[in-house]
Amino acid sequence: MNRPRYFTAIIIFSMLIFVVGCNLGPNPKEVLTKYLDSYFHGNYDKAYEYLSSKDKAIKNQQEFSDDFKDFGGLAKAFAGKITFNIKEVPVTGDKALATVEVTTPDLSGAMGELFGVALKSAFGGGKPDEKEMEKIIAEKMKGKNLPTTTRTEQYDLVKDKEGWRVYMGWENAKKIKELQADAEKLDKQKKFTEAKAKYSEIVALSSRNDEAPKKIKELDEKIVKYKEKQTYFPNIEVRNVKIGKSILNETGVFGELKNKGNRSLKRVEVTTYCLDKDGKVVFEKDFPAVLVSEYSFGLRENKPLKPNYSQQFGYKLDDAPSDWSGKVRVEVTDLEFE
């Protein structure tokens, strides 16, 4: 008997068993099915088992279950009434992205009745607490043949040391929150391209974030519209700017706008930048110097700024910081054509 060949065959056979055994573990679809089945039946401890190690490092099992403890009554009411259909789970290396259709009871038509039950419970004699009200609502739903609504959701999965697991992305939650705050601030400042970049970072961190793609689409539209406006900015001259006092003795900035272009404007926003002694901006405040609106009142004219027309403006700056030197720069930052 040729022993070297015999032992080589055993080693190769063992390796094949190991490789095949590794591949026999639950695939992404099977793992997601177990997770969703546990989750939609209110078995959150069991659902937690199918989460990735990265998620578990951020939130333990008790914390995960505690997130849903106030919905125990409703979870029981919905148990068995939520169905899901995993449409596809394309795998790319150690990652997978599942598309799932989730069908739930549509409570929109029953909200009036449910609200009535809640009010009756709250104001009728016993005055039950929120958990008791939740129980009453859950009881009200029992046996109801409610209409359903279907939505499409996406779930990330990763290949962990324990096999395929659902990835919630909690490690990125703080970063996403910061990026969203930055994006909203940039949006208000009309820095739409920079805001879009922030939302793109969110998409890269979480493919399950539904809000970021919508915001990117909105910002694309804003960028196009704002570029059209910006081409008209040079036609609006800001002149005779000065710092003074209002009739109420409040510190303010006063000036005048002249429309040197060929289009009438129903709204012109100006931003005053307060400068320190070195000429650096320490505070800014915007104001609709021209505003045609049925809600417009006061001393400001409720008229469009026509071509070759001028209009004065003024607004208070008494909330400027102490390091403001008293110098300002006033710029047109937005407008609307009539």
C-alpha positions in Angstrom: 0.0 0.0 0.0 1.3 3.4 -1.0 1.1 5.3 2.3 2.0 8.8 1.0 -0.7 8.7 -1.5 -3.2 7.3 1.1 -2.5 10.1 3.5 -2.6 12.7 0.8 -6.1 11.5 -0.2 -7.3 11.7 3.4 -6.0 15.3 3.7 -7.7 16.4 0.4 -10.9 14.6 1.4 -10.9 16.4 4.8 -10.3 19.7 3.1 -13.2 19.1 0.8 -15.5 18.3 3.7 -14.4 21.5 5.4 -15.0 23.7 2.4 -18.3 22.1 1.6 -19.3 22.3 5.2 -18.6 26.1 5.2 -20.8 26.6 2.2 -23.7 24.6 3.7 -24.5 27.4 6.2 -27.6 29.4 5.8 -27.5 31.7 2.8 -28.4 35.4 3.1 -32.0 34.9 2.1 -32.5 32.2 4.7 -30.9 34.3 7.5 -33.0 37.4 6.5 -36.1 35.2 6.5 -35.4 34.0 10.1 -34.7 37.6 11.2 -37.8 39.1 9.7 -40.0 36.3 10.9 -38.8 36.8 14.5 -39.0 40.5 14.2 -42.5 40.8 12.8 -43.7 38.3 15.5 -42.3 40.5 18.2 -39.6 38.0 19.2 -36.8 40.6 19.4 -34.4 38.4 21.4 -34.5 35.8 18.7 -34.2 38.5 16.0 -31.1 39.9 17.7 -29.3 36.6 17.1 -29.3 37.2 13.3 -27.6 40.7 13.6 -24.0 41.3 12.6 -21.2 41.3 15.2 -20.5 45.0 14.4 -24.1 45.9 15.3 -23.9 43.8 18.5 -20.8 45.6 19.5 -22.8 48.9 19.5 -26.1 47.6 21.1 -26.5 44.6 23.3 -29.5 42.2 23.2 -31.3 43.9 26.2 -30.9 47.4 24.6 -32.3 46.1 21.3 -35.3 44.5 23.0 -35.9 47.6 25.1 -36.3 49.7 22.0 -39.6 47.8 21.4 -40.9 47.2 25.0 -43.4 50.0 24.7 -45.0 48.4 21.7 -45.6 44.9 23.2 -49.4 45.1 22.9 -49.3 46.3 19.3 -46.7 43.7 18.4 -49.0 40.9 19.6 -51.9 42.5 17.7 -49.9 42.6 14.5 -48.3 39.2 14.9 -49.2 37.0 11.9 -50.7 40.0 10.1 -47.5 41.3 8.6 -46.1 39.3 5.7 -43.0 39.7 3.6 -41.7 38.5 0.3 -37.9 38.6 -0.3 -37.7 39.4 -4.0 -34.0 39.2 -4.6 -30.7 39.1 -2.7 -27.7 39.8 -5.0 -24.4 38.9 -3.4 -21.2 40.9 -3.9 -18.3 39.2 -2.1 -19.0 39.3 1.6 -22.0 41.7 1.2 -25.6 41.3 0.1 -28.5 43.7 -0.5 -31.9 42.3 -0.2 -35.1 43.8 -1.6 -38.2 42.9 0.4 -41.9 43.6 -0.1 -43.5 44.1 3.3 -47.3 43.9 3.5 -48.9 45.4 6.7 -52.5 46.2 7.8 -53.5 49.7 6.6 -54.7 51.6 9.6 -55.4 54.9 7.8 -59.1 54.1 7.4 -59.4 53.0 11.0 -57.6 55.9 12.6 -60.8 57.7 13.5 -62.3 54.7 15.3 -59.0 54.0 17.1 -58.7 57.7 18.1 -62.2 57.5 19.5 -61.3 54.5 21.6 -58.2 56.2 22.9 -60.2 59.3 23.9 -62.9 57.3 25.5 -60.4 55.4 27.5 -58.5 58.5 28.5 -61.4 60.6 29.6 -63.9 58.1 30.8 -63.7 57.5 34.5 -60.8 55.1 34.8 -58.2 57.1 33.0 -55.8 54.2 32.0 -52.1 54.7 31.3 -50.6 54.5 27.9 -49.9 50.8 28.1 -53.5 50.1 29.0 -54.6 52.3 26.0 -52.3 50.3 23.8 -53.9 47.1 25.0 -57.4 48.4 24.3 -56.3 49.4 20.8 -54.7 46.0 20.2 -58.0 44.3 21.4 -59.9 46.5 19.0 -57.8 45.2 16.1 -58.4 41.6 16.9 -60.3 39.8 14.2 -60.5 42.9 12.0 -60.3 42.2 8.3 -58.3 45.4 7.7 -57.1 46.5 4.2 -53.4 46.1 3.6 -50.6 48.2 2.2 -47.3 47.0 0.7 -44.0 48.9 0.8 -40.6 48.0 -0.6 -37.6 47.9 1.9 -34.0 47.0 1.6 -31.8 45.1 4.0 -28.0 44.8 4.1 -26.3 41.6 5.0 -22.7 40.8 5.6 -20.7 37.6 5.9 -19.6 37.4 9.6 -17.4 34.9 11.4 -20.7 33.2 12.3 -22.0 33.2 8.7 -24.4 35.6 7.0 -25.9 38.2 9.3 -28.3 41.2 8.9 -26.3 44.5 9.1 -28.2 47.5 10.6 -25.3 49.9 10.4 -25.5 51.2 13.9 -21.8 51.9 13.9 -22.4 54.6 11.3 -25.6 56.1 13.0 -23.8 58.9 14.8 -21.8 59.8 11.7 -25.0 59.8 9.6 -26.7 62.1 12.1 -23.8 64.5 12.0 -23.8 64.5 8.2 -27.5 65.1 8.0 -27.2 68.1 10.4 -24.4 69.5 8.2 -26.4 68.9 5.0 -29.5 70.7 6.4 -27.3 73.7 7.5 -25.7 73.9 4.1 -29.1 73.7 2.4 -30.3 76.6 4.4 -27.2 78.6 3.4 -28.0 77.7 -0.2 -24.7 75.8 -0.6 -26.6 73.1 -2.4 -23.6 71.3 -4.0 -21.9 71.0 -0.6 -25.2 69.7 0.9 -25.6 67.1 -1.8 -22.0 65.9 -1.1 -23.0 65.3 2.5 -26.1 63.3 1.5 -23.9 61.3 -0.9 -21.7 60.3 2.1 -24.8 59.1 3.9 -25.8 56.9 1.0 -22.3 55.4 1.0 -22.5 54.7 4.7 -26.1 53.2 4.5 -27.8 51.9 1.4 -30.9 51.5 3.5 -31.3 55.2 4.1 -34.4 56.2 2.1 -34.3 59.9 2.9 -30.8 60.8 1.5 -31.5 59.8 -2.1 -34.7 61.9 -2.1 -32.7 64.9 -0.7 -30.1 64.4 -3.4 -32.8 64.6 -6.1 -34.3 67.7 -4.5 -30.9 69.3 -4.3 -30.2 68.6 -8.0 -33.4 70.6 -8.8 -32.3 73.4 -6.5 -28.9 73.6 -8.0 -30.3 74.1 -11.5 -32.8 76.7 -10.3 -30.3 78.5 -8.2 -27.8 78.8 -11.0 -30.4 80.6 -13.1 -31.0 83.0 -10.2 -27.3 83.5 -9.7 -26.9 84.7 -13.3 -29.2 87.6 -12.5 -27.6 88.6 -9.2 -25.1 91.0 -10.9 -28.1 93.0 -12.2 -29.2 93.9 -8.6 -27.1 96.7 -7.2 -26.9 97.0 -3.4 -26.1 100.6 -2.5 -26.1 103.3 0.2 -25.6 100.6 2.9 -25.2 102.0 6.4 -25.6 101.1 10.1 -28.2 103.1 12.0 -31.0 103.1 14.5 -34.7 102.3 13.8 -37.6 104.3 15.1 -37.5 102.0 18.1 -33.8 102.8 18.7 -32.7 99.3 17.5 -29.4 98.8 15.7 -30.0 97.9 12.1 -28.6 97.8 8.6 -30.2 100.0 6.0 -29.7 100.3 2.3 -31.2 100.3 -1.2 -31.7 97.9 -4.1 -31.7 98.8 -7.7 -32.9 96.4 -10.4 -30.6 97.0 -13.5 -31.9 93.9 -15.3 -34.9 93.3 -17.5 -37.0 91.1 -15.3 -39.4 92.0 -12.5 -38.7 90.5 -9.1 -41.3 89.5 -6.5 -38.7 88.5 -3.9 -35.2 89.5 -3.2 -33.3 88.1 -0.3 -30.2 90.0 1.0 -27.8 88.6 3.6 -25.8 90.9 5.9 -22.4 89.6 7.0 -21.1 91.2 10.2 -17.3 91.6 10.2 -14.8 91.7 13.0 -11.9 94.1 13.2 -9.9 91.9 10.8 -12.7 91.7 8.2 -13.7 88.2 9.1 -17.4 87.2 9.2 -18.7 86.6 12.8 -22.4 86.7 12.1 -24.9 86.7 9.3 -28.5 87.4 8.9 -30.8 87.2 5.8 -33.9 89.3 5.1 -36.4 89.5 2.3 -35.7 93.1 1.2 -38.3 92.7 -1.5 -41.4 90.6 -0.9 -44.7 90.5 -2.7 -47.1 88.5 -0.5 -50.6 88.7 0.8 -49.1 88.3 4.2 -46.6 91.2 3.8 -47.3 94.1 6.2 -45.6 97.0 7.8 -43.5 99.8 6.3 -42.1 97.6 3.5 -43.7 98.1 0.1 -45.7 95.1 -1.1 -44.6 95.7 -4.7 -42.4 93.9 -7.2 -39.0 95.4 -8.0 -39.4 96.3 -11.7 -36.6 96.9 -14.2 -34.8 100.1 -13.4 -36.7 100.6 -10.2 -35.2 101.0 -6.7 -36.4 100.0 -3.3 -35.1 100.7 0.2 -34.7 98.1 2.9 -33.8 98.0 6.6 -33.8 95.4 9.4 -32.4 95.1 12.9 -29.0 93.6 13.9 -29.3 93.9 17.6 -28.6 90.2 17.9 -25.1 90.5 16.4 -22.2 89.3 18.7 -20.0 91.6 20.8 -16.9 91.0 18.5 -18.8 92.7 15.6 -16.8 95.8 14.6 -19.8 97.6 13.2 -18.7 96.9 9.6 -20.9 94.8 7.3 -21.0 93.3 3.8 -24.5 93.0 2.2 -25.1 90.6 -0.7 -28.0 89.4 -2.7 -28.4 85.7 -1.9 -31.7 84.7 -3.4 -34.6 85.9 -5.6 -37.8 84.9 -7.3 -38.9 86.2 -10.7 -42.4 87.6 -11.1 
